[in-house]
């Protein structure tokens, strides 16, 4: 049996769940265009906690390979979802 395929929509939904829970905000406030710092008020601790949850949820590791460099370019939720999509599919 092969690796599970994740759709963009499912990834966005799961990422939104994690962000909403960790940042104590309503899920419907999170949009693809939401800026992680300006709109969602992420600080470095929030980011670390959310990334750890995402790694656990999707079975990925942001510290491996080219993805660690791409993580530095993530500014909005869509950037994060796109990166996860590339890593899991």
Backbone as CSV, one residue per row, in Angstrom:
resi,resn,N_x,N_y,N_z,CA_x,CA_y,CA_z,C_x,C_y,C_z
1,UNK,0.843,-1.184,0.000,0.000,0.000,0.000,0.884,1.241,0.000
2,UNK,0.586,2.195,-0.871,1.396,3.394,-1.018,1.107,4.454,0.030
3,UNK,1.894,5.499,-0.058,1.741,6.635,0.841,0.405,7.333,0.589
4,UNK,-0.220,7.819,1.651,-1.501,8.518,1.525,-1.316,9.822,0.752
5,UNK,-2.236,10.080,-0.169,-2.235,11.345,-0.916,-3.128,12.347,-0.198
6,UNK,-2.656,13.562,-0.101,-3.409,14.635,0.561,-3.822,15.652,-0.489
7,UNK,-5.081,16.050,-0.483,-5.523,17.112,-1.382,-5.203,18.467,-0.742
8,UNK,-5.114,19.480,-1.588,-4.857,20.833,-1.108,-5.918,21.250,-0.097
9,UNK,-7.189,20.951,-0.409,-8.302,21.353,0.467,-8.219,20.689,1.833
10,UNK,-7.864,19.412,1.860,-7.754,18.703,3.135,-6.582,19.252,3.954
11,UNK,-5.477,19.538,3.284,-4.328,20.121,3.979,-4.708,21.471,4.573
12,UNK,-5.350,22.329,3.799,-5.776,23.643,4.300,-6.701,23.485,5.502
13,UNK,-7.628,22.547,5.432,-8.556,22.315,6.530,-7.820,21.895,7.801
14,UNK,-6.889,20.974,7.675,-6.143,20.493,8.852,-5.224,21.576,9.408
15,UNK,-4.558,22.323,8.520,-3.697,23.421,8.960,-4.538,24.478,9.674
16,UNK,-5.704,24.784,9.144,-6.593,25.757,9.783,-7.015,25.287,11.171
17,UNK,-7.315,23.994,11.297,-7.658,23.431,12.615,-6.522,23.653,13.608
18,UNK,-5.309,23.356,13.180,-4.139,23.484,14.061,-3.918,24.942,14.448
19,UNK,-3.964,25.839,13.474,-3.754,27.264,13.750,-4.832,27.785,14.693
20,UNK,-6.076,27.445,14.421,-7.188,27.930,15.257,-7.032,27.455,16.696
21,UNK,-6.683,26.188,16.856,-6.542,25.648,18.209,-5.359,26.267,18.945
22,UNK,-4.221,26.346,18.275,-3.008,26.860,18.935,-3.075,28.365,19.210
23,UNK,-3.739,29.111,18.338,-3.785,30.566,18.503,-5.100,31.052,19.104
24,UNK,-5.965,30.097,19.458,-7.231,30.417,20.111,-8.048,31.430,19.300
25,UNK,-8.198,31.129,17.998,-9.001,31.966,17.123,-10.026,31.077,16.412
26,UNK,-11.023,31.703,15.826,-12.043,30.969,15.086,-11.466,30.491,13.752
27,UNK,-11.775,29.256,13.410,-11.269,28.670,12.169,-11.695,29.490,10.951
28,UNK,-12.912,30.033,10.987,-13.404,30.783,9.827,-12.675,32.116,9.626
29,UNK,-11.836,32.510,10.570,-11.020,33.721,10.423,-9.763,33.462,9.600
30,UNK,-9.458,32.199,9.374,-8.225,31.817,8.685,-8.529,31.637,7.201
31,UNK,-7.836,32.405,6.383,-7.996,32.337,4.933,-6.650,32.022,4.310
32,UNK,-6.667,31.571,3.073,-5.404,31.282,2.387,-4.501,32.506,2.334
33,UNK,-5.102,33.685,2.218,-4.327,34.927,2.100,-3.891,35.495,3.454
34,UNK,-4.296,34.862,4.546,-3.957,35.383,5.878,-2.448,35.366,6.089
35,UNK,-1.914,36.528,6.465,-0.499,36.636,6.784,-0.288,36.063,8.185
36,UNK,0.689,35.188,8.322,0.898,34.496,9.585,1.237,35.456,10.722
37,UNK,1.992,36.489,10.436,2.404,37.431,11.483,1.386,38.560,11.634
38,UNK,1.069,39.232,10.536,0.209,40.412,10.615,-1.255,40.090,10.895
39,UNK,-1.791,39.060,10.241,-3.214,38.746,10.395,-3.494,37.769,11.532
40,UNK,-2.604,36.805,11.721,-2.843,35.750,12.704,-1.998,35.899,13.964
41,UNK,-1.192,36.940,14.022,-0.410,37.302,15.216,0.526,36.196,15.695
42,UNK,1.163,35.504,14.753,2.150,34.491,15.120,3.378,35.166,15.711
43,UNK,3.927,34.556,16.748,5.268,34.920,17.189,6.137,33.681,17.005
44,UNK,7.401,33.750,17.377,8.298,32.624,17.116,7.877,31.355,17.870
45,UNK,7.357,31.507,19.078,6.901,30.337,19.834,5.665,29.724,19.178
46,UNK,4.709,30.557,18.760,3.528,30.057,18.047,3.949,29.271,16.812
47,UNK,4.876,29.840,16.063,5.327,29.205,14.829,5.939,27.839,15.120
48,UNK,6.808,27.774,16.111,7.445,26.498,16.452,6.413,25.459,16.870
49,UNK,5.459,25.845,17.701,4.433,24.907,18.160,3.558,24.427,17.008
50,UNK,3.175,25.335,16.141,2.320,24.977,15.011,3.065,24.073,14.039
51,UNK,4.324,24.372,13.777,5.101,23.526,12.874,5.280,22.121,13.443
52,UNK,5.468,22.001,14.746,5.586,20.681,15.367,4.286,19.901,15.214
53,UNK,3.166,20.563,15.407,1.860,19.906,15.240,1.649,19.472,13.789
54,UNK,2.042,20.323,12.856,1.897,20.004,11.434,2.780,18.809,11.078
55,UNK,4.004,18.796,11.567,4.897,17.660,11.309,4.284,16.363,11.813
56,UNK,3.708,16.414,13.006,3.087,15.230,13.589,1.861,14.806,12.777
57,UNK,1.028,15.756,12.410,-0.211,15.466,11.674,0.060,14.827,10.310
58,UNK,1.060,15.355,9.603,1.302,14.926,8.233,2.483,13.962,8.095
59,UNK,3.198,13.682,9.185,4.333,12.768,9.118,5.485,13.317,8.294
60,UNK,5.746,14.609,8.453,6.811,15.267,7.690,7.824,15.887,8.649
61,UNK,8.943,16.355,8.079,9.971,17.011,8.879,10.499,18.205,8.092
62,UNK,10.222,19.392,8.589,10.644,20.618,7.896,12.153,20.824,7.922
63,UNK,12.862,20.121,8.790,14.305,20.300,8.902,15.098,19.503,7.874
64,UNK,14.424,18.694,7.111,15.102,17.821,6.148,15.108,18.423,4.748
65,UNK,16.251,18.351,4.094,16.366,18.675,2.680,16.040,20.112,2.316
66,UNK,15.527,20.270,1.106,15.274,21.606,0.554,14.122,22.317,1.247
67,UNK,13.293,21.561,1.950,12.099,22.163,2.541,12.424,23.120,3.680
68,UNK,13.541,22.913,4.359,13.888,23.830,5.447,14.161,25.228,4.907
69,UNK,14.776,25.319,3.734,15.025,26.627,3.116,13.720,27.244,2.635
70,UNK,12.833,26.428,2.062,11.548,26.943,1.582,10.676,27.448,2.722
71,UNK,10.828,26.866,3.887,10.037,27.281,5.044,10.298,28.747,5.390
72,UNK,11.511,29.219,5.139,11.852,30.619,5.414,11.065,31.593,4.551
73,UNK,10.547,31.126,3.414,9.804,31.986,2.499,8.307,31.999,2.777
74,UNK,7.862,31.226,3.748,6.432,31.151,4.056,5.999,32.438,4.749
75,UNK,5.011,33.108,4.162,4.482,34.361,4.727,2.979,34.273,5.008
76,UNK,2.262,33.577,4.114,0.813,33.464,4.256,0.438,31.986,4.384
77,UNK,-0.779,31.740,4.796,-1.251,30.368,4.996,-1.104,29.556,3.708
78,UNK,-1.417,30.158,2.575,-1.307,29.439,1.310,0.118,28.957,1.048
79,UNK,1.128,29.754,1.398,2.528,29.328,1.257,2.785,28.058,2.064
80,UNK,2.281,28.044,3.279,2.473,26.896,4.159,1.759,25.665,3.611
81,UNK,0.525,25.837,3.167,-0.244,24.718,2.607,0.444,24.178,1.351
82,UNK,0.920,25.057,0.491,1.631,24.619,-0.723,2.883,23.824,-0.383
83,UNK,3.627,24.271,0.612,4.839,23.561,1.022,4.498,22.172,1.550
84,UNK,3.498,22.094,2.401,3.079,20.793,2.929,2.628,19.895,1.786
85,UNK,1.855,20.443,0.858,1.360,19.676,-0.289,2.533,19.059,-1.067
86,UNK,3.572,19.848,-1.304,4.746,19.333,-2.016,5.435,18.232,-1.222
87,UNK,5.461,18.369,0.077,6.170,17.405,0.907,5.430,16.077,1.034
88,UNK,4.124,16.098,1.000,3.366,14.868,1.247,2.917,14.160,-0.029
89,UNK,3.035,14.791,-1.160,2.557,14.174,-2.410,3.687,13.941,-3.391
